[in-house]
């Protein structure tokens, strides 16, 4: 399958997007980003490429050429089911509650008349704590700087050896540290002289509740993204439910919302069908909508929606969407265009 796609995908760029939309019959898309910035964000630098303002505006202009932007209110009018919408539509979302949503993204969206949902991790709001992957990026940056200066302490080499973590190219092996082992990041931070709390205090990478309430009054919508961003597939069933319920309850309570939206951190892989059925369809559903990250794949339930990652290196929306549509069409022909759950 992968080899076939590698051969076919270059062809997608010469095909018109309108034709791909018609062939796929997928007229509603859900692009998602994390943040936008013209300055280097060290806590993200080694995780994924952040688009600059001009790149983000180019993406938006392309989306607006082919789709109508919709928000939560439009979804509510159609009982939260995308299949009931008419025409081509896009629902824009952002993850992790980063401060650039207020400083950079919101003004651009307001100027262009585009609604959006921002998914929050309550543990990080107000810069009370740091996402463990953001810690990884800070540590990789510190190690690279020390390497360039020729001064990595022997204790650091010993720590890597003890943890059986290879140095690898540019120390990217640190990204393999699991959520359950994130205490190890604090250990090596102490050896490297990296102060996460100081970074939080100085850089304030996350939104606080006052900023979020202000954005909500401006018309933006908010949902939960778990308490502290674990890969759900690594959690027990009880912990999955706790992360789901507590994060939703916190966001709803602080913002006095009359809707419940949840985006699974990282992806929805490993989420049992019974879990989705419980939180979406039981007598008292916990969430109105949940979101994964499987692009244009069809989900097992109408209220569990899949989003398209828009931070793919140097690629713009046109290339990303054309590839995604072609992938969708090929998977549909092969009967492989549905997400798999336990």
C-alpha positions in Angstrom: 0.0 0.0 0.0 2.7 2.5 1.0 4.8 1.8 -2.2 1.7 2.3 -4.3 1.0 5.6 -2.6 4.6 6.7 -3.1 4.2 6.2 -6.8 0.8 7.8 -7.1 1.0 10.8 -4.8 3.1 13.0 -7.0 0.2 12.9 -9.5 -2.1 14.4 -6.9 -0.4 17.8 -7.2 -1.5 18.2 -10.9 -5.1 17.2 -10.2 -7.7 19.9 -9.4 -8.9 19.9 -5.8 -12.5 20.3 -6.9 -12.3 17.0 -8.9 -10.8 15.2 -5.9 -13.5 16.5 -3.6 -16.2 15.2 -6.0 -14.6 11.8 -6.5 -14.2 11.3 -2.7 -17.6 12.7 -1.8 -15.9 14.1 1.4 -17.2 17.7 1.4 -16.4 18.6 5.0 -12.9 18.7 6.3 -11.3 19.4 9.7 -7.8 20.9 9.4 -5.9 21.3 12.7 -2.8 23.2 13.8 -1.1 23.7 17.1 0.3 27.3 16.8 1.6 29.9 14.4 4.6 32.1 15.0 7.3 34.1 13.2 9.7 33.6 16.0 11.4 30.4 17.1 9.6 28.6 19.9 12.2 26.4 21.6 9.6 24.3 23.4 8.3 23.2 20.0 11.3 23.6 17.7 12.3 19.9 17.9 8.8 18.5 17.7 7.3 19.8 14.4 7.6 22.8 12.1 5.6 25.8 13.1 4.1 27.8 10.2 4.8 31.5 9.9 2.0 34.0 9.7 2.4 34.4 5.9 2.3 30.6 5.5 -0.8 30.3 7.7 -2.6 33.1 5.8 -1.8 31.3 2.5 -3.3 28.1 3.9 -6.4 30.0 5.0 -6.9 31.8 1.7 -6.7 28.4 -0.1 -9.2 26.9 2.3 -11.6 29.8 1.8 -11.4 29.4 -1.9 -12.8 25.9 -1.8 -14.7 25.7 1.4 -17.1 27.6 3.7 -15.8 28.0 7.3 -18.2 26.7 10.0 -18.1 26.7 13.7 -19.8 25.0 16.6 -23.1 26.9 16.1 -23.5 25.5 12.6 -22.7 22.0 13.8 -25.3 22.3 16.6 -28.0 23.3 14.0 -27.4 20.0 12.3 -27.2 17.9 15.5 -23.4 17.7 15.4 -23.4 15.6 12.3 -21.2 16.7 9.4 -23.1 14.5 6.9 -26.1 16.9 7.2 -24.2 19.9 6.0 -24.6 21.2 2.5 -21.7 22.3 0.2 -18.0 22.2 1.0 -17.2 23.2 4.6 -14.2 23.3 6.9 -14.0 23.3 10.7 -10.7 24.7 11.9 -9.2 23.6 15.2 -6.1 24.2 17.3 -4.5 22.0 20.0 -2.7 22.5 23.3 -4.0 26.0 24.3 -0.8 27.8 23.3 -0.6 31.6 23.8 -0.2 32.4 20.1 -3.8 31.5 19.7 -4.6 34.8 21.4 -1.7 36.9 20.2 -1.5 35.8 16.6 -4.1 33.4 15.4 -7.3 34.9 16.7 -6.8 38.3 15.1 -6.1 36.7 11.7 -9.2 34.5 12.0 -11.4 37.4 13.0 -10.1 39.4 10.0 -10.9 36.6 7.6 -14.2 35.6 9.3 -13.1 32.1 10.3 -14.4 30.5 13.5 -12.3 28.0 15.4 -12.2 25.6 18.3 -9.2 25.6 20.6 -8.6 22.4 22.7 -7.2 22.9 26.1 -5.1 20.8 28.6 -6.2 22.1 32.1 -2.9 21.1 33.7 -1.0 23.6 31.6 -3.5 26.6 31.7 -1.9 29.6 33.4 1.5 28.0 32.9 1.1 25.8 36.0 2.9 22.9 34.4 4.6 21.9 31.1 3.6 19.3 28.5 6.3 16.6 28.7 7.0 16.8 25.0 7.6 20.5 25.3 10.2 19.6 28.0 11.8 17.2 25.5 12.2 20.0 22.9 13.9 22.2 25.5 16.3 19.4 26.5 17.2 18.6 22.9 18.0 22.3 22.3 20.2 22.4 25.4 22.1 19.3 24.5 22.7 20.6 20.9 24.0 23.9 22.3 26.4 22.0 24.7 27.5 19.8 21.9 28.4 22.8 19.7 30.3 24.2 22.6 32.1 20.9 23.2 30.9 20.7 26.8 28.4 17.9 27.5 29.0 16.8 31.1 30.2 13.2 31.7 27.2 12.8 34.1 24.9 13.3 31.1 26.6 10.6 29.1 26.3 8.3 32.1 22.6 9.1 32.5 21.9 8.2 28.8 23.8 4.9 29.3 21.9 4.1 32.5 18.6 4.7 30.8 19.7 2.7 27.7 18.8 5.7 25.5 21.1 6.2 22.6 22.4 9.7 21.9 21.4 9.4 18.3 21.4 12.2 15.8 20.8 15.6 17.5 19.6 13.8 20.6 16.1 13.1 19.1 16.1 9.8 20.9 14.7 11.7 23.9 11.4 11.9 22.0 11.1 8.2 22.7 10.6 8.7 26.5 7.1 7.7 27.3 4.5 9.7 29.2 4.7 7.2 32.1 8.5 7.9 32.3 8.4 11.6 32.1 10.1 11.9 35.5 13.2 11.1 33.6 13.0 14.4 31.9 13.3 16.2 35.2 16.3 14.1 36.1 18.3 15.0 33.0 17.1 18.6 33.2 18.8 18.9 36.6 22.0 17.5 35.1 21.8 20.0 32.2 20.8 23.0 34.2 17.4 23.4 32.4 14.8 25.0 34.6 11.3 24.2 33.3 9.6 26.4 35.9 11.8 29.4 34.9 11.0 28.9 31.3 7.3 28.8 32.1 7.5 32.0 34.1 9.5 33.9 31.5 7.9 32.7 28.3 4.4 32.0 29.4 3.8 29.5 26.5 0.2 28.6 27.5 -3.0 30.6 27.8 -4.5 31.5 31.2 -8.2 31.4 32.1 -8.7 35.1 31.8 -7.4 35.1 28.2 -9.5 32.0 27.4 -12.7 33.7 28.7 -11.9 36.8 26.7 -11.4 34.7 23.5 -14.7 32.9 24.3 -16.5 36.2 24.4 -15.1 37.1 21.0 -16.8 34.0 19.6 -14.2 31.3 19.7 -15.1 27.9 21.1 -13.2 25.6 23.4 -12.9 22.0 24.2 -10.8 19.6 26.2 -7.7 17.8 25.1 -7.2 15.6 28.2 -5.7 16.8 31.5 -2.0 16.7 30.6 -1.7 15.3 27.1 -1.0 11.6 27.5 -1.1 9.1 24.6 -4.4 7.4 25.4 -3.3 4.1 24.0 -0.8 3.9 26.9 -3.4 4.4 29.6 -5.6 2.0 31.5 -9.3 2.1 30.7 -9.9 3.8 34.1 -7.3 6.5 33.4 -8.6 7.1 29.9 -12.0 7.8 31.4 -10.6 10.0 34.2 -8.6 12.1 31.7 -11.6 12.4 29.5 -14.2 13.3 32.1 -12.1 15.6 34.3 -10.7 17.7 31.5 -14.1 18.2 30.0 -15.6 19.0 33.3 -12.9 21.6 34.1 -13.2 23.4 30.7 -17.0 23.4 30.9 -17.0 24.7 34.5 -14.5 27.5 34.1 -16.1 28.7 30.9 -19.7 27.9 31.7 -20.2 26.2 28.4 -23.3 24.5 27.2 -21.5 22.0 24.9 -18.8 19.4 25.4 -16.0 18.9 22.8 -13.0 16.6 23.2 -10.0 16.0 20.9 -7.9 13.0 21.7 -4.2 13.9 22.4 -1.8 12.6 19.7 -4.4 10.3 18.1 -7.4 8.1 18.8 -5.5 4.9 18.1 -6.1 2.3 20.8 -9.4 3.8 21.9 -12.0 1.0 22.2 -15.3 1.2 20.4 -17.0 0.7 23.7 -15.3 3.7 25.1 -16.5 6.0 22.3 -20.0 4.5 22.5 -20.1 5.2 26.2 -19.0 8.8 26.1 -21.0 9.8 23.0 -24.2 7.7 23.0 -25.2 6.4 26.4 -28.3 7.9 28.2 -26.2 10.8 29.5 -23.4 11.3 26.9 -20.3 13.0 28.3 -19.3 14.7 25.0 -21.2 16.1 22.0 -18.3 15.5 19.7 -14.9 13.8 19.8 -12.0 14.2 17.4 -9.2 12.0 16.1 -6.3 12.8 13.7 -6.8 10.2 10.9 -7.4 12.7 8.1 -10.2 11.9 5.8 -10.8 8.4 7.1 -14.3 7.6 8.1 -14.9 7.0 11.8 -17.0 4.3 13.4 -19.5 6.8 14.8 -20.9 10.0 13.2 -20.0 12.1 16.2 -16.4 11.0 16.3 -14.7 13.1 13.6 -11.3 12.9 12.1 -9.0 15.9 11.5 -6.2 16.6 9.0 -2.8 17.7 10.4 -1.7 20.9 8.6 1.8 21.1 10.1 3.7 18.8 7.7 7.1 20.3 7.2 7.2 23.0 4.5 4.0 21.8 2.7 1.1 24.2 2.3 -2.6 23.4 2.5 -2.9 22.8 -1.3 -0.4 19.9 -1.3 -1.6 18.5 2.0 -5.2 18.3 1.0 -4.7 17.0 -2.5 -2.6 14.1 -1.0 -5.2 13.5 1.7 -8.0 13.3 -0.8 -6.1 11.0 -3.1 -5.2 8.8 -0.2 -8.9 8.8 0.8 -10.0 7.7 -2.7 -7.5 4.9 -2.9 -8.3 3.6 0.5 -12.0 3.7 -0.3 -11.4 1.6 -3.4 -9.4 -0.9 -1.4 -12.0 -0.9 1.5 -9.5 0.5 3.9 -10.9 4.0 4.6 -12.3 3.4 8.1 -10.5 3.9 11.4 -9.8 0.8 13.4 -10.7 0.5 17.1 -10.5 -2.3 19.6 
